[in-house]
Amino acid sequence: MKYGNFLKGFVILGSLLFAFVCYEKRKANENQLPEYCTVKGNIKGVKEGTKLVLQDAWNDFEVIDESKVADGKYEFHPRISEPTHVYLYTNEGMQLKDFILEPGTIVGDVNADDEKDLELWGSGTPSNDLGRKRSELETSGNKAAADSLMYEVLNAEETGPLALFFAAHVCPSSVKALSALDRLSPELSKRPYVAKLREELTRRVKTEPRTEGSDAIPLFIDMTYPDVNGKPVSLSSVVKNPANRYVLVDFWATWCSPCVASVPMLRDLYAKYHAKGFEIYSVSEDGNEENWKSFVSKNQMTWIQVKDDKPGRQESKAWYDYALSGIPTFVLIDCKSGEIIARDNDDELDALLGELLN
């Protein structure tokens, strides 16, 4: 990249951040948000007439509004009292897009046939323009710039819904995410979601790599689930196997599009490093056992496959112990010490394993 273009890019990022901070300060002085906002876009890969829903991720995924695909487009006019993080789903449960629902017109074009499109936010309002910029940087492979933008938002004097989203879903350090929660506006801080997130992040510190500001030594937490043949397999038995040097715990499900997209990467890692002491312990969060078994067989997932006996956020002990906020989630364990040395860094796993095992 030429220096002039690089500098121009960061000038643009700086302008976006300045606009975002000014917006947050202005909204803090207003008594309430407008009652309505608009969410719309073109949509491909979804049948005409398909029912669409907006679900509030910060309010137990309550359905905020409903619409339908018409002439290759969709449009919502939800009534809101404060900003929130929403997902756009089909009524069959296909995730299409997510963004911050806030006053203004949010444009979220959808291409359901393109896996990368799922990662791109909508745009048109201050929070979403910044969120869109970060997602574009990340999907283009410029993770360093994406992380830089994230930390700029988290360290901003005024923190609002985008900072809350980054703390919950993007920030790799729970210690830093907790600090961001301490700086949230009073309106956001009082939401029950934030209290739950704070408790979750406090638990997650115990199962993510050591970070500056934390004295905790993160050790793996054992679990035992049945494999595809119904035989119980404990994580501790895999970690303590003398043939294994590093074990990757993979929380996933067949209904999770990003999880499915990560299968080729896992297959490649297993083929490349298994003989050198690398093992994978995949924990499915599927409810349908036959779908899980069929998918595993069809996709040649020959490493250790087990299924959570109480899948889902509410009942699963593993989900609680590892403080999962979503899937896929990857946890890399050093078998010699039992320490967790990496978490959620799937784009760096190949390089890390190459360094550890070569």
Summary of the structure (lengths in Angstrom):
residues: 358
radius of gyration: 21.1
end to end distance: 31.7
largest distance: 62.5
contacts: 1106
relative contact order: 0.09
helix: 41%
strand: 24%
